[in-house]
Amino acid sequence: MAELSTLASLGTLPELARQLSGLGGCTHPIRLDGHRTEYDVDTRTGEIGSVLHHLDSVALPAGHLLVRCNNRRATRCAACAEVYRRDTYHLITAGLRGGKGTPDQVATHPRVFATFTAPGFGPVHNRRTDGRPCRCGTHHDQDDAALGTPLDPDRYDYEAAVLWNAHAGALWRRFSIYLRREVAKRAGLTQRTFRHHVRISFAKVAEYQKRGAVHFHAVIRLDGQEGGDTPPPAWATAELLADAIRAAATAARVDGPEIDGRAHTFAFGRQVDVRVIRSADFDGSQELTERAVAAYIAKYATKGAETATGALDRPIRFLAELAQARITEHARRMIRTAWTLGARKDLEHLRLRAWAHMLGFRGHFSTKSRRYSTTLGALRDARAEWRRAQAAVNGPETETTYVLAHWVFAGTGLSGAEAWLAASLEPAPGTEGEPTT
């Protein structure tokens, strides 16, 4: 209240409110010190002319330039995570029906939605689809905290569970290689000639199951040799693609480390679900449309291990930090196992201590092949360009400008008064991610 009173007495509250509204609801912005100056440039002589615009952080109401944190985790910043989710939705949608630089004809190409699960590491509490109770004899509610936790924690294979997460990305890469082989085999083509007929494009996200194991959801598409710009051959059907995916997922294997005489090999779980994307083909009643698939995948782009398993949403520097952490016992044992394995010299390349809070998984949550559709970077650039265009509507028009800027990191977050004021504001137009729709 004292800070608010001071700001009110100085008459800077309205300016501060405008600066905070430009964050689009970001609750943990980055604070920068520095300046930015735009100069007019004579296009004929190249000489720098008058100052068009000057910005100095000292003159800003908050005393710093505030920049959105752009954290994709909903538990860290809900507003920035929502922008990330929307961008992921548009990225997936563009690869399904075109737009944002992707030709519309991709909507006619064979497409499937596939889910690749993790293997088992021991019995866990679950909700059976056949109506029968869990192995513990209980009909668990969907919000029951026991779901996903081991029936017998002392016999659960925590070592293999953590190492699975650490090797899941490598297993996906192996699967993508096998998938090209399987499609070529069904088409009667050699590996050398395959790339001259068909290109496989995909976009995927990683999701944590309640037991803390990573699995993947992916949209996989068959294109012609030039990608989405050309149609695939007549033999390249969605059914052929689905069959090849199941075969490749079954065959893909990645060798893991040998620990205390025990060799680890990793493969996908037995439940590989592959569904052709059509107008109506989802559990017999719900529609598996482009919109439904994109929304389903984008939902997981902002969720980490902390959402599914009650783990941490940031790295730890010391194992002792777990004593004060409000996390589940299952997540605690997963993190402790990752930390212990991370001390081994032969596992240094897995960086298990750096990624212990992620239960060993260090891959990207959303990835795509180069020609699937647009990129998250392109969507961010388009949004930034839209904001610049809006800001320049009433500004000076110039053909060429010279920009001189220098910024240094000054901290993160909002002060108490800034946080209170930001919570009462609506985001400024154009800061919520809408320009990419």
Buried (B, 14 or more C-beta within 10 A) or exposed (E): EEEBEEBEEEEBBEBBBEBBBBBBBBBBBBBBBBBBBBBBBEEEEEEEBEEBBEEEBEEBBBBBBBBBBBBBBBBBBBBBBBBBBBBBBBBBBBBBBBBBEBBEBBBEBBBBBBBBBBBBBBBBBBBEEEEEEBEEEEEBEEEBEBBBBBBEEEEBBBBBBBBBBBBBBBBBEBBBEBBBBBBBBBBEBEEEEBEEBBBBBBBBBBBBBBBBBBBBBBBBBBBBBEBBEBBBBEEBBBEBBBBBBBBBBBBBBBEBBEBEEEEBEBBBBEEBEBBBBEEEBBEEEEBBBBEBBBBBBBBBBBBBBBBBBBBBBEEBEEBEEBEEBEBBEBBBBBBBBBBBBBEEEEBEEBBBBEBBBBBBBBBEBBBBBEBBBBBBEBBBEBBEEBBEEEEEEEEEEBEEBBEEEEBEEBEEEBEEBBEEBBEEBEBBEBBBBBBBE
